Amino acid sequence: MMSASSTIPPPASVSQDLDELLDRSRMSFGHWIAASMFFLIMMADGYDLYVMVQLLPTIAKSFAVSTAVLTTAYATQTLGQAVGALGISPIADRFGRKPLLIICMILLGIATFAGSFSVTAEQFTITRFIAGAFGGAIMPITVSLAADIAPTKWRSNFIGITYAGIGIGGMLAVVAVSLLLDSQGWHRLFYIGSFLPVIIAVLFALFGIESLRHRARKNGGDLRIVKDLKRIGIPTLPGAHFATVSGASKDKAISLIEIFRGKYAVVTVLLTMAAMCTLTAATLFSMVPTFYHEIEGIPLAQVVAPLAIFQVIALPLSFLYGVIMDKIGRFRVIWFYASAAPIALICLAYTKFGDWKFTAVFLLCGFFINASLQSLSIVVPTLYPSTMRAAALGWKAGSGRLASMTAPLLAGVILATKASIVTALATLCVPMVVLALVIPALMRAVRKADETRG
């Protein structure tokens, strides 16, 4: 005879809209912990991005080659970043963000460590390509993960906080070069760049969070979803089964192809053009100290001082980019930055180095270029659903990196031909002028896509 308890049917699972839970949630302590982890990840990536360009003259000297020759290694690193962004980051949309991010960070550290033992420029170039490939995937995966868990009202700010890590990483690189280069050599600075991502990868493995939208698409009944929702302060119903609207997309669809279909096609093309401009300009601007060192003969330690000041100031500003965009308008602000940058650069070209006016104008140039880059990066994940978010960010970063490869090559030509500092800074104006022309078209394309979505 069956017991009474055995005849009671199991409770039916309750379906909950995960998108609504995440989008309408309030910022909790768990959200801030997640934001801190993303910040640290981007800090490690930022250090790797900035330390290389600051050390070009010193590394070239150790290999007995000219700085112009070693710009090829920098261009190869940029190619690796494009390969990683385009080829590795889209995998996260299908197989998950957290495990792939941990792998990329560890391999970035290993490749950087190997580069510190290079004895020829050719060996160094190979290690920088490998480091670039894994480092290039870190940013798209991290930002897409941040966008996946952030509440709608805080999404721009949340992503802005994540991107701010690049600035502090760059500041760390500049300060490290200023303080340690003469006494420790460039190899020790690369040791920092190798240990930093590995240590942060271990912390992220222990305390980081996976994309809940990704888990819901794979298995809405995954118990880890409930656990992670509690970590970010979101209550759930007992026995809940989670659904996500973004899960309606075919799981086998290739997200890198999807961003060029339908209403996203024109937006993606224009975003590609904008990304190419911002990354090229940012890369050229990071080489301005090298221009002044090689063209004007100013000691490298003195030249990087204004850049160090900029990195310090840029850090708190990075937290405000999302707020400014929400208040004034995301595309209107980017257009202003792009239009103001060439004016500031021309003023810089005719300002004497060492004068307080030089530092002030240099900071303005850095602000306009960096603000346009970060503001555009904040916009991208808000335009695409979770199923193609990493691919969109990867495409934006990868296409931008491919275009920015022209920056070190142009720098090599400028240095090899002994061009003036005016010519060098005028070259930097070109991508910002093009960006100012592209942004209005992008704004119209996004508005049209939103109308189609509605």
Number of C-alpha atoms within 10 A of each C-alpha: 3 6 7 7 7 8 8 8 7 7 8 9 13 12 14 16 14 22 22 14 18 19 17 15 19 17 16 13 12 17 20 15 16 23 21 16 23 27 27 24 30 28 27 32 28 25 27 28 25 21 23 20 21 23 22 21 20 17 21 18 13 14 15 11 14 18 21 21 17 24 24 18 23 24 22 23 28 31 25 27 31 31 27 28 33 27 18 23 34 28 19 26 23 19 13 20 24 19 14 18 26 22 14 25 26 21 19 31 27 20 22 25 21 19 22 19 13 16 11 13 18 14 15 22 21 19 25 27 25 24 29 29 28 29 35 32 33 29 26 32 29 25 26 30 30 27 26 25 25 25 22 19 14 18 21 28 23 28 31 27 26 29 29 27 26 28 28 24 27 28 26 21 30 24 20 17 23 18 12 13 17 11 8 11 15 22 16 17 21 24 17 18 28 26 18 22 29 22 15 21 26 14 15 20 14 9 11 18 23 19 21 25 26 24 21 23 22 16 14 21 18 16 13 13 24 20 13 17 19 13 17 22 15 18 13 18 11 10 14 19 22 25 22 20 16 17 18 10 15 11 13 7 12 16 23 22 12 16 22 15 11 11 17 17 16 19 23 23 15 20 25 19 20 27 26 24 27 28 28 25 26 21 22 26 24 19 20 22 23 26 26 20 18 19 16 12 11 16 13 20 16 15 20 23 16 18 23 19 16 22 25 17 15 21 20 14 17 26 20 18 24 24 16 16 19 14 9 10 12 20 20 13 21 23 19 14 23 27 20 17 25 23 14 18 24 18 17 23 19 12 16 11 17 12 9 11 14 18 20 13 18 24 20 19 24 22 20 22 25 22 22 32 22 21 24 21 23 27 19 18 26 17 16 18 18 26 28 25 29 34 32 32 28 31 27 27 28 31 24 25 30 21 22 26 24 16 27 24 18 18 22 20 16 19 21 14 9 14 14 16 20 15 14 24 21 14 19 25 22 14 21 27 18 17 24 21 14 18 23 15 14 20 16 13 19 19 12 15 18 13 10 10 8 6
